[in-house]
Amino acid sequence: MASSSDITTLLEYAESDVEWISTRSAKPIKIVDYKPEWPAIFADLERRIRQALGDRAIVVEHVGSTSVPGLAAKDVIDIDLVVADPADEDSYVPHLQAAGFHFLLREPAWYQHRLFYLDDPYTNIHIFGADSPELVRHRLFRDWLREHEDDCARYMAAKREAAELASAAGENVEQYNDRKESVLREILGRIFEAHGLLKSAT
């Protein structure tokens, strides 16, 4: 189980730590209004993942902006998939590939993260172990935005501005994420404080 310190300490992304397995066509960075069909799309993907993995899929959860009702977002379904051991790729990679999902990259130094994808519907499947603090942050952030309209609006404005500037500059999705990072961290700080995690981490 992730400790309070683990949850409140954000590991920095390092491109040099990424091991690319395949390539993927870049999707234009565009924010669209919330689509009511996003939950149904996730539900179908969850079914496909669980059929592929059976009880090896410990958790399959809709995260990211498309999981927050009313929040404008990139038209991308983000899924957290928890397996017993992400490093044991033989236990899940062939099954996901047989079901039509594509293995994009692994990041052993960043919470043992693996990323699978689909292009239609455009989907990111983030694979972690059950003790990953990133899972906790994803859930906390999603649930907070669902319950706090002010921060949801603040984050939506940051996303729209970041997307507009990134697109105008010809930047990629990592640079788009960098542009909204300060607002995301500000909101996370409030979340950590509200849950007593900052006090527990000291």
C-alpha positions as CSV (number, residue, x, y, z in Angstrom):
1,M,0.0,0.0,0.0
2,A,1.3,3.4,-0.9
3,S,2.3,5.6,2.0
4,S,1.3,9.3,2.4
5,S,4.8,10.3,1.5
6,D,4.7,8.2,-1.7
7,I,1.4,9.7,-2.7
8,T,2.4,13.3,-2.1
9,T,5.9,12.9,-3.8
10,L,5.6,13.2,-7.6
11,L,8.3,11.4,-9.5
12,E,9.6,13.5,-12.4
13,Y,9.0,12.2,-15.9
14,A,12.3,11.4,-17.7
15,E,12.1,10.7,-21.4
16,S,15.4,8.8,-21.2
17,D,13.7,6.2,-19.0
18,V,11.1,5.3,-21.6
19,E,11.5,2.0,-23.4
20,W,9.5,2.2,-26.6
21,I,7.9,-1.0,-27.9
22,S,6.1,0.5,-30.9
23,T,5.0,3.8,-32.4
24,R,1.6,5.5,-32.6
25,S,0.1,8.2,-34.8
26,A,-0.1,11.5,-32.9
27,K,-3.5,12.7,-32.2
28,P,-4.1,16.5,-32.6
29,I,-4.2,18.3,-29.2
30,K,-7.8,19.4,-29.1
31,I,-10.1,19.9,-26.2
32,V,-13.7,19.0,-26.9
33,D,-16.8,19.5,-24.8
34,Y,-17.8,16.6,-22.5
35,K,-19.3,13.7,-24.4
36,P,-22.1,11.7,-22.6
37,E,-21.0,8.5,-24.4
38,W,-17.5,8.4,-22.7
39,P,-18.7,6.2,-19.8
40,A,-20.3,3.7,-22.2
41,I,-17.1,3.6,-24.3
42,F,-15.1,2.9,-21.1
43,A,-17.6,0.2,-20.0
44,D,-17.1,-1.6,-23.3
45,L,-13.3,-1.4,-23.1
46,E,-13.4,-2.7,-19.5
47,R,-15.4,-5.7,-20.7
48,R,-12.8,-6.4,-23.4
49,I,-9.9,-6.1,-20.9
50,R,-11.6,-8.4,-18.4
51,Q,-12.4,-11.0,-21.0
52,A,-8.8,-10.9,-22.1
53,L,-7.2,-11.2,-18.7
54,G,-9.8,-12.8,-16.4
55,D,-8.9,-12.5,-12.8
56,R,-5.4,-11.2,-13.7
57,A,-7.2,-7.8,-14.1
58,I,-7.4,-6.8,-10.5
59,V,-8.8,-3.3,-11.1
60,V,-10.0,-1.7,-14.4
61,E,-10.9,1.9,-13.7
62,H,-11.9,4.9,-15.8
63,V,-9.6,7.9,-14.9
64,G,-8.4,11.1,-16.5
65,S,-10.6,13.9,-17.7
66,T,-13.1,11.9,-19.6
67,S,-14.1,10.2,-16.3
68,V,-15.3,13.5,-14.9
69,P,-18.9,14.4,-16.0
70,G,-19.1,17.9,-17.6
71,L,-15.3,18.3,-17.9
72,A,-14.1,19.3,-21.4
73,A,-11.2,17.0,-22.4
74,K,-9.1,15.5,-25.2
75,D,-11.2,12.8,-26.7
76,V,-9.1,10.1,-25.1
77,I,-10.3,7.3,-22.7
78,D,-7.7,6.8,-19.9
79,I,-7.9,3.5,-18.1
80,D,-5.9,2.3,-15.0
81,L,-5.4,-1.4,-15.2
82,V,-3.9,-3.1,-12.0
83,V,-2.1,-6.4,-12.4
84,A,-0.2,-8.4,-9.7
85,D,3.2,-7.6,-11.1
86,P,3.7,-5.2,-14.1
87,A,7.2,-6.6,-14.6
88,D,5.8,-10.1,-15.2
89,E,4.8,-9.1,-18.8
90,D,4.2,-12.7,-19.9
91,S,1.2,-12.9,-17.6
92,Y,-0.7,-10.2,-19.4
93,V,1.0,-8.8,-22.5
94,P,0.1,-11.7,-24.9
95,H,-3.5,-11.7,-23.7
96,L,-4.0,-8.0,-24.2
97,Q,-2.3,-8.1,-27.6
98,A,-4.5,-11.1,-28.7
99,A,-7.5,-8.9,-27.8
100,G,-6.4,-6.1,-30.1
101,F,-4.6,-3.8,-27.7
102,H,-1.1,-2.5,-28.7
103,F,1.9,-2.4,-26.4
104,L,3.4,1.1,-26.7
105,L,6.0,1.6,-23.9
106,R,7.3,0.6,-20.6
107,E,8.7,2.8,-17.8
108,P,10.3,0.5,-15.1
109,A,11.7,3.5,-13.2
110,W,8.3,5.3,-13.1
111,Y,6.1,3.1,-10.9
112,Q,6.7,0.1,-13.2
113,H,4.3,1.7,-15.7
114,R,3.4,0.0,-18.9
115,L,1.2,1.7,-21.6
116,F,-1.1,-0.1,-24.0
117,Y,-3.3,1.7,-26.5
118,L,-6.1,1.7,-29.1
119,D,-6.6,4.2,-31.9
120,D,-10.3,3.6,-32.2
121,P,-11.6,4.5,-29.8
122,Y,-8.5,6.4,-28.9
123,T,-7.5,4.9,-25.5
124,N,-4.6,4.8,-23.1
125,I,-4.4,1.8,-20.8
126,H,-2.0,2.5,-17.9
127,I,-0.7,-0.6,-16.2
128,F,0.5,-0.5,-12.6
129,G,0.8,-2.7,-9.6
130,A,-1.6,-2.4,-6.7
131,D,0.8,-0.5,-4.5
132,S,1.4,2.3,-7.0
133,P,0.9,5.8,-5.6
134,E,0.0,7.0,-9.1
135,L,-3.2,5.0,-8.9
136,V,-4.1,6.8,-5.7
137,R,-3.4,10.2,-7.2
138,H,-5.5,9.4,-10.3
139,R,-8.5,8.4,-8.1
140,L,-8.1,11.4,-5.7
141,F,-7.9,13.9,-8.6
142,R,-10.8,12.4,-10.5
143,D,-13.1,12.2,-7.4
144,W,-12.1,15.8,-6.3
145,L,-13.0,17.3,-9.7
146,R,-16.3,15.4,-9.6
147,E,-17.2,17.0,-6.3
148,H,-15.6,20.5,-6.6
149,E,-17.0,22.6,-9.4
150,D,-14.5,25.5,-8.8
151,D,-11.4,23.4,-9.3
152,C,-13.1,21.5,-12.2
153,A,-13.6,24.8,-13.9
154,R,-10.1,26.0,-13.1
155,Y,-8.6,22.8,-14.5
156,M,-10.8,23.0,-17.6
157,A,-9.6,26.5,-18.3
158,A,-6.0,25.4,-17.9
159,K,-6.5,22.5,-20.3
160,R,-8.1,24.7,-23.0
161,E,-5.3,27.3,-22.7
162,A,-2.6,24.7,-22.7
163,A,-4.1,23.0,-25.8
164,E,-4.4,26.2,-27.7
165,L,-0.8,27.3,-26.9
166,A,0.6,23.8,-27.6
167,S,-1.2,23.5,-30.9
168,A,-0.1,26.9,-32.0
169,A,3.5,26.1,-31.1
170,G,3.4,22.6,-32.8
171,E,4.1,20.9,-29.5
172,N,3.5,17.3,-28.4
173,V,1.2,16.0,-25.7
174,E,4.1,16.0,-23.1
175,Q,4.6,19.7,-23.7
176,Y,0.8,20.2,-23.5
177,N,0.9,18.4,-20.1
178,D,3.8,20.6,-19.0
179,R,1.8,23.8,-19.7
180,K,-1.0,22.8,-17.3
181,E,1.2,21.1,-14.7
182,S,1.2,24.1,-12.3
183,V,-2.6,24.1,-12.1
184,L,-2.7,20.3,-11.7
185,R,-0.1,20.5,-8.8
186,E,-2.0,23.4,-7.2
187,I,-5.2,21.3,-7.1
188,L,-3.3,18.2,-5.9
189,G,-2.0,20.3,-3.1
190,R,-5.5,21.1,-1.9
191,I,-6.5,17.5,-2.3
192,F,-3.5,16.2,-0.2
193,E,-4.2,18.8,2.5
194,A,-7.9,18.0,2.6
195,H,-7.2,14.3,3.1
196,G,-4.5,15.0,5.7
197,L,-1.8,13.5,3.6
198,L,0.7,16.3,3.9
199,K,0.6,16.2,7.7
200,S,1.0,12.4,7.6
201,A,3.9,12.6,5.1
202,T,6.0,14.8,7.4
